[in-house]
Amino acid sequence: MEFEPVAFMEVLKSGVLQDIHPALASFCKMNAQRFSFDDIFSVEKRRILWEDILKLIRECSDPSFNQLSLSSLLILSRDKIIAESVEEDCIEFLLRCAGLGEVSAQGEINYDVVLAALKCLSNLTFNSPIVQVYISKCHCTASIIRRLKEVSDPNIPHLVKFFDLKLLFLITAKCPEIVNRVKNEEQAIEVLTRALSETTGARQSPAASSAYFLTVEQIDLASEILKVLFNIMVKNEESIPENQHIEILGLLHDLLLFGAPDEKKLDDIRSHSINLLMIIPSILYDILTPPLVGAQDKPQFEGKNMEILVVMSDFLYRRLVVSRTDIALSAVGVKNLMENVSPILTVLSRGCLAQRSMRKFLRNKILPPLTDEVMQRPEMGDTSRNLLCALLTTPITQVRDLAADFLFILCKEKGNFMIRYN
């Protein structure tokens, strides 16, 4: 059945709810995957449609009808033209629907309505600089952070928690001018750190283990928390007290060791953890390699537990293998190389410079004594050393320099050692 835009708009104008409800349901079903409306609505009709649906929500108190209407707005909010024409009172109304307004809604919360409004706000914030200005003025971040204090409440649906974090990530990314307020006045780092621990169980057991598997929902929430923490901390590196860095390092240690249901989710949580490690002082990295207690079946070096370095070096190896394959297959791989490889190379280089035991352990693992392979070109082969040497000829200057720096640091910053290996 083909969608009839003229008939749809006429039904909305009629004001007859028993006709509007099925029309909205049909609109949502038939346009669920649509991201462009140029072929069915003119710019002016899109704006009229947005205002008509918004008016219906304002005038109706039926939660199921409002959830359907908000789902319709969600589809329309993918359109950048609509997003850029949204006015401040509309944002304030959507924030109230999401439970994030300055005046809290009274009565029982309908989380279907909350979720639909959160999704709509996320689209609008992503698509429109004008909405970003409105959002930055309304202090809705305080309401999000207040709700995140209840992240362990089983009565709040997972998706509401997820889109709270998604919206907070978008706001802190798109509105950098409010990050100091979020950090200082709203104490976001403390709340997010606690939420990360409560969500994942990190630092709540005597010892982290890869035998402990995070669920998909735990990883999704933890990944969003880590992304928000990065946005806040990267703009305040020097003003964050050491005790907060130490607490976050302890959580990252555990998150890097925990298992996941599949390789993709494991890669997600480790990638976001490593991104955050980049902006934590490397002088504190010794927390990642705690003293070995008793007889433990763990990778060790100089009396320290080096399990975390095995995880990170294996992560680097997988990223190097994927990057080599992507580059061979398409130009997109070249574009993604910096994003995939730079963070882990940066973290390992900083760690090796600051912690002697890290450098010695990783050198033994990545640059073991040469045997027969000395007779072939250093970039030929599939070891970590081969893959790192291959990066020395990449046209992407930043990646090439990072790979060269890492190898140089592993070689105790001695040129003759480095020449021997590459």
N, C-alpha and C positions, 0 to 999 in steps of 0.2 A: 504493500500500500504506500503510495507516494504522499509525502508531506505537503499540505496545502497552506502556505503561509498567510494568504489573504483570509481564508476561512478561520484559521487559528486566531488571528488578531481580532476578527469580528466576534468570536466567542468570548474572548477576554473582555471586550468592550461591553458585552451584554450584561455582565455582572451577575449572571445566573450560575451559582456555585456548582449545581449538579451537572451543568454542561462544562464548566471550566475545569473541574477536577479531572475528568477523562481526557480532556484536550491537553492539559499539562502533562498527564501521564504519557500520552502518545508522543508529545514533543520530546520528553526526556528519553523515551525508548528509541525514537527514530534518529535522535541527534546525539546520542551518548558518546560517539566517537568523533563528532564534528568539531573542528577547530577553526574553521573559516565559514563565515555566513554571507560572503559576497554574492553567492549565486542564488540566495533565497530572500535576503533582506537588504534593502538599501541602508546606508548609514543612518539616515533619519528614522527609518522604520525600526532599526535596531534600538535606537535610543528610546523611541516611543514604547517599544515592547518591554524594555527594561523598566521604564517608569510605571507601566501598567501592572506588571507583575509585582513590583515593589509596593505599589498602592494596595494590591490585593492582600499582601502579607500584613501591611499596617492595619488594615480594616478587619482582618479575620483573626479569630482567637482559637481556631481549630488547629492543634499541633500537627496532625497528619497532613492537613491541607498546606500549612506553612512549610512543612518539611519538603513537600512536593514542589511548592513554589520556589523555595530556596535552591532546590536541585536544578530547577529551570534557570535560575539566575547563575548558578555555578557553571552551567554549560555556556551561557552568554558571556560570563566573565573571562572566558578564554580569548575573547576578542579584544585586541589592544585599543581599538577605537572606542569601544564601550568603556573599557577601564579608564581611559583618559578623560572621559566625559562625566565620570561619577563625581557627585558633589559630597561635601563634608557631612551633611546631615544623613546621607545614605550610609556612609562609613560608620557613623555613630549608631545608627539603627542596627546595622549588621553586627557591630560589636555587642550591642545589648542582646541580640539573638544568640550570640556565641557565649553569653554569660561573662563578657569582658568589659561591659560598659561601666561608667562611673557610678551609675545607680544599679544595684543588683536587682535582678528579677525576683519577684516574690512567688512563693508557691513551689510546686514540684518541678524539677528540671526535666525537660524533654531532651535527652541527649541526641536524638535524631536531628532535631532542629539545631542544636549546638554544633553538631558535626558538619551539617550542610553549610552553616554560616562560616565556620572556620575554614572550610575548603574554599568557599567563595572569597573570603578575605585574603587567603593565601594567593589565589590567582590574581586578584586585583593588586596586591602589594608587589607581586613579581612583575606585573605588566605595566604598571603606571607610576612614573615619578610623582605625579600629582597626588595619588593615593599615599605614596610614601611620606609626603609632607604632612598630610592629614594624620597618618598613623603616628608619626614622630611627635605630634603635638598632644595626642590624646591620653598618654600615660597608660595605654592598655597593657604594656609590658608588665606593669606592677600586678595587674589582675592575672596575667598568665603565670607569673612567678608564684603568686599566692596559690593558684590551683596546683602548680607543680609540687608544692609542699605536701600535697595529698597524693603523690604519684603511686604510693603503695595501696591506695584505697581501691578495693576490688569492685566497688559500685560504680566507679568512673570507667567507662569503656576504654579499651586499649586505643582505639582509633582517635578518641578525643584527646588522650594524652599525646599521641603521636602528632596530631595536627596542631595542638598547642605548641609543641616543640618546633614543628615545621614553620609555623608562623613566627615564632620567636627567632628562629634562624634567619628567616627572610628579613625581618625587621632589623636585626643587628648587622646583617650584611648590606642592606640597601640604605639604612639610615645610620651611618657611622657617628653622626653628631650626638646620638643619644646613648652611645655605649658607656660613657663615663657615668651617666645617670643610672643606667641599668646595673652597673657594677657597684657603685658606691651607695646610692640611695636605696636601691632595691635588693642589694646583697645577693646578686644573681650567682656569683661564683660559689658561695656557701650553699645556696639552695640547690644548684645544679650538681654540685659534688655529692651532697647527701642523696639526691635523687638517683645519681649514677650508682651509688653503693646499694641503695634500697632496690633498685631495678635489677641489678645483676648479681647481688650477693658478694661482690668484690670486697675484700678486706673484712669479711665477716666469718671466715673460716681460718683455722690455724695456718694452713698453707694452701696456696693456689695450686691447681693441678689441671692438666689437660684432660683428665678423666671427668672433670666437671663440665657438662655441656650446657651452654646457654640456649634458650629457645629462640625461635625466629622473632617472636614479639620482644623478647629481652634485647636482642641485637638491634632491632629496628629503633627502639627507644634509646638505647645506649649510643647508637651512632648519631642520632639527632642531638643528644645531650653533648657529645664530644664536639660536634660541629658548632654548636652555640658557644661552648667554652672557648673554642679556638677564636671565634669572632670577637669575643670579649677580651681574651687574654692577649691576643696579638697586638691590640691597640693600647695595652696597659702593662707591657712586659716588666718595666722597671718599678712599677708601683705595687706589684703583687707581693705580699709578705712571703717569706721563705716557708713558713709552716703550711700555707696553702699549696705551694708547689710540692712540698713533701707529701702531703695528703693525696694530691692528684697523682703523683708518681706512683704511690702505693697502689692506687686503683688501676692505673695503666699497666703496672706489672702484672696484676692478676688478669686483666682483660686480655693481655697478649698471650697468656698461658691457657686460658679457658678454650674448650673445644666448641664446635658449632655443628649444626645439622648437615651442612654441606660446605663445599669449598668456597662458593661465592659469598656466603654469609661470614665465613671465617675470614675471608679476604677483606670484607667490608669493615668488620670491627677492628681488625689489625691495622688497616689502612688509616682509619680515623684516629686510632690510638697513636700511631707513628706521627701523623700530622701534628697532634698536640704536643708530642715529645719534642718537636722541633723548636718550640718556643719556651721550653722549660730549661733553666740554667743547667748546663752539662756538668757543672761541679757537683750536682746532686745525683748524678746518674749511678753512683755507687749503690743507691737504694735498689736499683734493678738487679744487682748481683749480691745478695745478702750472704753473710757468712754461712758456711755449711754446718748444720747442727747434726751431730751424730753420724751414723753410717747411713747415708742416703744414696739410692741408686739414681743419681742425677749427674749431668755433665758438670765437671768441676775443674777449677784451676786456682792454684795458690790459696786453697782453703775457701773458695767462694763458689756459690751455686751459679753456674753459667747457663742454666736452661733458657733464660730469656734471650741470650745471645744466639743460641742455636735457633730459636724461633725467628729472630730478626734476620739472621743470615740466610735461613731457608726462605723467608719472605722475599729477601733481595734476589735470591736465585730464581724464584718463580717469576718475579717481575722482569728479570733480565731475559728469561726464556720467552715469556709472552711478548715482550717488546721486540725481540729479534724476529719472532714469527710475524707479528703485526707489520713490522717495517718491510719484511719480504713480501707481504701480501698486498699492502695498500699504503697510500700516502697518509691515511688517517693514523696509522701506527706511528709515523714520524711525529705527527702533531701531539700524540698522547704520550710520547716517550718521556718528556720532561715531567708531566704530571705523575706518571707511574713510578719513575725511578728516582727523581730528585729528592723527595722527602726521606726515603730510607737511606740513601747515600749521605744526606746531610746529617741525620741522626747518628749513624754509625761513625762518621768522620768526627763529629763533635765528641762522641763518647770516647773514641780512641785517643783523642788529644787530651781529654780531661782525666781519663782513667787508664793507667798503665796496664793493669791486668786485662782490661777489655781489648786493648791493642794487641797484646801478646797472644791472647786466646784466639782472636779473629785472624791474626796473621797465620797461626798454625792451621786454622780451618780453611782459609781462603787462599793462602799462599804457602802450601806445604813444600818441603824440599823437592826440588826438581829432579826428575829421573829421565826416562826415555823421551818425555815430551819436550825436552830442551832442543830436540832436533827438528821440531816443527814450529811454524809461525805461532806466536803467543795467542792470536785471536782465533786460531783453528782449534775446534773442540767444543765441548759442552760443559766444562767446569766453570765455577764462578770466576776463576782467574781468566779463562778464555773469554767469557762474556764481558767482563769488565775491560779487558784489553781491546775488545772489539769496539767499545764505546769511545776509545781514544781517537777514532777516525770519524765519529759521527759529525755531521754538519751543524748539529745543535750545540752551540758553544757552551751553554750553561751545563748541559749534561756531560759534555766532554771534560770540562774543567772539574766538575764534581768527581767524576770517575778517576781522573788523574790525581786529584788531591787525596782521595781515599787510598789509592794504591801507594802514593808517596808517604802518607801517614803510616800505613801498615809496614812500610819499609824503613821505619824510624827516621823518615825525612832525610834519607841518605840516597843520593843520586845513583851511586854504583849498585846498591841493592835493587833499586827500581829498574835499572837497565837490565839486570840479570833476569827479571821476571817479565819484562814486556819489550 
